[in-house]
Structure formats: structure tokens, C-alpha cells
Amino acid sequence: MADEKIRSSLDAARDPAAPVLPTVNPNIKEPQPQPEKKKLHPAVYISTWIALSSSVIVFNKWILSTKKFEFPIFLTTWHLVFATIMTQGLARFTTILDSRKKVPMTGRVYLRAIVPIGIFFSLSLICGNQTYLYLSVSFIQMLKATTPVAVLLATWALTDQPRDMKTLGNVMIIVVGVVIASLGEIKFVMIGFLFQCGGIIFEAIRLVMVQRLLSSDEFKMDPLVSLYYYAPACAIINGLAWLFIEAPKMGMDDIYRVGTFALLANALVAFFLNASVVFLIGCTSSLVLTLSGVLKDILLVCASMVLFGDPVTLIQAFGYGIALVGLMYFKLGASKMKELVGQGGMAWAELGANRPITRKLLIFALLAVTIFVLLGGLAPRIAPESTKKIYDGIASYSTNDKAI
């Protein structure tokens, strides 16, 4: 009762004619909603990754085989040194690699975890680049389709994961396809084949070790942060291998023959590839990554036929097709593949109903590419002399064009 009397007396004492002070400053404007930042379409990231990945492989093949720069360990070491310089600079002067601060990296962890992974990473890179001296890009891509098989076997050998014979049966489809493709290879070189097998095995062991390291939430790292930690160790390991194996027979004339600008561009493209993977993972799903990888491999096989004149026989195309189907089945599963086929059929029917001309153009383009691949694969076997004259003519024309 006393509190109510005090309130009523205060209200009576207040002059109703006096101005009432505002509780909100009218001069302060209400905050306007910030417009959302425009994001690039995922197709941009996918096409960029495919272009960079293909460019690195074709670029390495051009340097090591076409330009006769037969020092793959030096090329790998140069890539890693360049990646070390770039990642250290990004860590010092930008915020791109700030996520590395969340990783509890100590000297002991680096020696016990990062260095062993770096050793197998270096071995896979060295063997992979050695392969370009002996095998065609198209055949190398076909052999790389067996990487999931090697990863599965390495996982069973190095971890306690239960063995699943059904999974092994699924991946054997890939093996059968690659075996058929190998039987159809015209330019088969055993030492190159063994180098590629070694590279696949070392890469599989590295991936299993990385998976075990990243199984802890504390060591979650994106590809660029991983490169920040792995590149210095790998550069030292590769550098030591180069000193003992290639340095005694390598001179500055070999570098000048390729060109310092070409080597710098090669390392830059390789680094941009690692950076593009970070953005690709952030904006796409595992399904899109799988399909993008398959598309990239197919485009690389076609590009090697055009750029280097690598023959692809019908047996190889058939075997590689089996391997790609097996790869998609292993990564996606039967239900997901059926769903994709159904969605593709609906989209194709819708395209025919809404844009019949576009659909006809796509069919024509597909037939043209198929005929080109068939003729490109059969020509070296049916008419080797004529094919050689065509490739020599293209090479001489490009040489004359550069001279002009």
C-alpha cells in the first residue's frame, strides 16, 4: 500500500504539459540488413579444379618427355620448395591459413606423424613423375583408377578395420577393367608400369596414415594447411634424393632448355591446384567430387591423344570404361547410381521436350567425339606411317609458328 501511494503522488506531481523525453534517439538510423555476398556457382570451382589438375599432368609430361628434361626428382623438389615458400608467406601475411593455429602441432608430433607421411608422399611423387618418362598420359590415368583398390588393401593391412569380401569383390571390377586396358596398350614399358604401381602403393599407404592422423578432431586440416606442414619435410627428403641421384648428371643447360619461366609457371599451377581443392571441398559434395574426378580422367585421356598423339585402342577404351563404372559403383553404391541414372533420364527427356535443337546438337557432338576417339585409337594400328606423318606435320607446324 505504501509503494502505491508513493507512485500515485509522483504521478500527480508530474506536469502533463511538460515534454516527455524520448526513450530512443530519433537521429540514429536503424541498421540496414547487409546484402548477402554473391557466391560463385559450384560449376566454376569444379571446372577450375579440372582445368588445373589436367594442366599439371600435361605440363609435367611436356617438361619431362617432350622437352627431354629427364630429372623428375628435381621437378618434384622444385614444386615442394615453391609450395613451402608460398604457404609460409600466406601464413605470415594473410589469414587463409589461420586454421593451422587450432592444430596442436609440436616437434614430437611433427617427427612421429608428419615426417613419415612426408616420406611416403615424396616416394609417391617421385615414382609418379618417373612414370611420365616411359608411359603415355592416357595409360597412366587408366592405371590410377586402381588407387581405391590399393587404399582398401592398405587399410586392411595397417589398421584393425574388419575385412569385407563384398567390398573386395566390388573393387575387383576396377582391377579387371585396368587389366583389359593394359592388355590393349601399344606403348607398354615394364619399368614405367612398375614405377606407376609403386607410386600407387606409396600413395595408398600415405592416405591411410593421413586418415589415421585425421581421425582425431584435434588434427582436422584442410589440404592447404596439410601442405603447410608436409611441404618443408617433403622438400628436404626429395632434395636429399636429388643430390645423390640426379644432381651429378644435371647442369644449368638442362634448366635453360626448359626455361626458367616454364618451371616457375609449372610450380605455380601445381600450387594453385592445391588451393583450388580447398574451395572445391567447401562448396560441393562427395558425389560431385567423384563425378568430377571421373570426368577429369576422361578429358585427360582425350587430351593426351590430341596433344601427344597417344594411341588408345578399342580394347583400352572398353577396359577403361569397365574400370570407371567399377570406380563409381565402389564410391557411390548401387542405390545412388540407380538414382543418378533415373535423374539423368528425366533431365534428358525434359531437355528434349523444352529444347529439342539443343538435344540434337548434344547428340551430334557426342557422336563426333566418339568417332574422333575411335579413329584416334585405331589409326596408329591400322595406318601407322600415315599417322606418324600427320603428327610430324603438326609438330613441324607448331615449331615454325613459334619461330615466326
Secondary structure, DSSP 4 states (H G I P E B T S, - for coil): -HHHHHHHHHHHHS-TTSPPPPSS-TTSPPPPPPPPPPPPPHHHHHHHHHHHHHHHHHHHHIIIIIT----HHHHHHHHHHHHHHHHHHHHHH-STTGGGGGS---HHHIIIIIHHHHHHHHHHHHHHHHHTTTS-HHHHHHHHTTHHHHHHHHHHHHS-PPP-HHHHHHHHHHHHHHHHHHHT-SS--HHHHHHHHHHHHHHHHHHHHHHHHHTSGGG---HHHHHHHHHHHHHHHHHHHHHHHTGGG--HHHHHHH-HHHHHHHHHHHHHHHHHHHHHHHHS-HHHHHHHHHHHHHHHHHHHHHHS-----HHHHHHHHHHHHHHHHHHH-HHHHHHHHHHHHHHHHHHHHH-HHHHHHHHHHHHHHHHHHHHHHHHHHH-HHHHHHHHHHHHHHHHHHHH-
